[in-house]
Amino acid sequence: MKRRRGLSVLLALVLIVACIAAGCSGGKSGSSEVTTVTIWTGNSHSKTTMERLAQEFNEGEGKKLGIQIDYQVIEGNSFAQSLELALQTGQGPDIMPKSFENKVMVGNGWIYPINDLPGGEDFLKPFRDYFGDTNLEYKGKIYSVPTSVTTRGLIYNKDMFKAAGLVDENGEPTPPETFDEMREYAKILTDESKNQFGIILPMKWNSWVGSDMTTLLISSVGHSGFNPVNGEFDYSGLAPIINTYKGMIEDGSVYPGAEGLDNDAARAYFAEGIIGMKIAFSFDVGVLNDQFPAKCDWGVAPVPVVDKNNRYLQNASAGTAFCVNAASVETKGAEKIMAALKWISGDDVARVLYEEGANIPFDWDVVKDVKLENAKKGWKEFSELAGISHLASAMPRSDMSGYLTLDERIKNQVLAGEISAEDMLKQYNEDITQATKKYYDANPDEKFEDYLVPDWNIKR
């Protein structure tokens, strides 16, 4: 037994020496100095495609550059916790999605400013219009770049529109362009005897107010409640939007029991073909094709606006936005980390993911000429909305402790009939202005002025 153990130890030592001689270390192997760059993501929907693209890169351009991409999808709902633990213990990936506030990630020294990577400023030029979003910028430095966006649209039941006569001269459905039209159409589409309703509102969903109201504000007034040109909070433009929903509820045009509906239930009812309209997102393409296959013919239109003669770009939100592990820049080299970031954020990857129905690229021009074949229903339409969409400007921080949220005021006060939308929003503007001042008074190292964009203009 002792002799066998001695041989085992000797063999292990030989293997270790051989490994060292071959260059087996944290990220490099072989005489050609191949560096492994690990990328983590939680995007399981594009796993197969990305693994294929990573392999192609490794066998082609990566081999020339001495880079091996290790693309890992962390399954489950605990991605953020897994990433946080890995970063805290020094075991984090080299490139990762932004999963926490920049203030936290930068403050902990977890991520590195992309501006300071080799060629960083040139790399960032195509992303410039998107840096206002707080997901990307912090204190004048860019820490993450978007590889995709989520668009919003109004999905509508073409069968119900045709049956109700809401069509053009060619018999094609004509979705509403304004909130007034949406209310009018919802009335026309409602037929309780057939259990059909003009619109469905998932009011139990904690993101309903944001989904159906506040993120729609930007396309009607040009900002999302904070005007970055003059630095003032102005949510008054929400009043006609809130009043439209209140009116549809009063009209009986809303599917009954809205207060108890979450978004999954609402999408399922739409898929059954008994709902005329619903505000939806580009990720709902997968829902209505796979999770709840729609039993009706449906279409996608731009979200309504208050005044069709005064439109602004719609709200888009950054999808996956990648950032760089600060420690990896030191251990694996800034040049190779930058090369890997360029690959995963590049046009070639974006085009393939778009063609396969996985991501809408942040830069619509990259794919606007792509001819989609066998795309899922709705994918092309939601993708094309990227051409009339923009990320909202960054929202200054506010200390809202002690104040009711906007969601609470809309649901529990305005829709309950306790106060008008106009009066509530006037008070909210005052409250959030004070709450913002309170925050910056308590955090003098942060500057409110960083959120001003004097030349902000997204007029459509």
Steps between C-alpha positions, in 0.01 A plus 500: 500500500779742590681427176185563292437825689859608434459427130174697496664802661793478258262476205302802626821703530600403148159611370524833685846567360380405154203731535722789609738431213204508262381832642194374694416800714200720585434613146791416275612175344757387250792684351266716294374672817132418455292692754165366609240774541197388696164659423199443724139565411156395613356501147398140452282586198809562284728237658527265201563782255761671717686178572522441126623853435758472779633178351525663157688794652737271689583305185543811288571855615557392858780266398673786320462730799595237758155510663273214602144603590343297780131590468294388799126527557417499870158337518225575750370810673803558721739644240554825690574318827741262327679790334522700820651207690749435222608865491533520877725193505712602204356226279288719275486475121707730281197646323151505650160666470443801722292351780520763774499878519815655362549674833533155662710336229737793463515563874603140562766518231331224300484665158737699282423813293482408134629847406835402652544176305722510190298663221213542744391846385479395134316183598243702692413744220208296355349473850510872576128561463429238764729614780234707671351183645618441856564138410801609297667812640624602842678822594609575146640154427338224293495167677272293276375492144167365376491210260123506464188700574146419603231683303138572591192487284124463496397147407154475352261223401456532123203264498309713752591821315366363173181373661446845657566683173816673623666467161623714212366510144683175426346319797823508702481567876589855609646508852450821700762773476389706801377428851162651415471258209606212723215573738254535213619174340485315833131592526427380148690174548326407825216247475419353839256250347799340324733552799709732286659817635682789341808490720655310789688662789720279723466732799624242750836489318741723689631643172159585354513877559849513353409277207170659399545860614832651605717344228248622242538862614821558307339455156244771583716764673862411418615400848405248767401740779839665544581761239877476447512832316386721788550256789137514611261221592181519298263205502199712398496333156389179670157645581331423164656152501377421851158643415477276195543189714262633762248570226529153347438347842192720543381409149510128582748444216760335724504125563335448842708444812797705382610560860565128542673434167874455463671532163515128423125470542444809285718363222321166517160669461628700204626178344151350535374760254255679731699821554527783248816679615788480746826688559781249447877461466723340240561206734127423476568356155625186670202497735236523226675249275617243753375547856143597411466443123251758375174369358437826316669697227682784675712795405742750655469878478685795654370598844232772501589865555297789639526707180574331168641829366751524784693174533834410652705182485356212700659357811749220456692340784846350488497123491820322591777753566847356553770635727858403577645349817759746630719219634508329160647807331799459729538123481411426139596816319292796392551429130355150511212597726419781259511264202253265670269791587510616137404151385197455723385858437575491129280527194563142382367349822213750503388405151497127572306543826249721318459253213435222748245701697706532818592871528415836345833686463528839668600646161213428262710604198710186547211272405239712322597342166487141630236290328342290771403148406278280716488765774247454776182698466545854628881492508551715190239754613638537854853522360409776257374708792867540595522744210261739679617431856761640737619442854369753748747744646646413837278567801663682794493322833232587753448410863130416490484363853186633662328568168244290314631357174353610169354149459320529834364843416366388163346173619378595847415865453420596140341175380316480832350842433658676799687764298531611139799391297593865447503587871683180594773562243544861611563376853726221380716746304550698820570192710756343267674836459541522878599134525770551237642803680498295820707227335768728356526701820578173676739380226721797406739272310229452237389777267146570388646692205635173355144422390450814292508460122460852353470378139255215575253478212323183390224656291366256245 
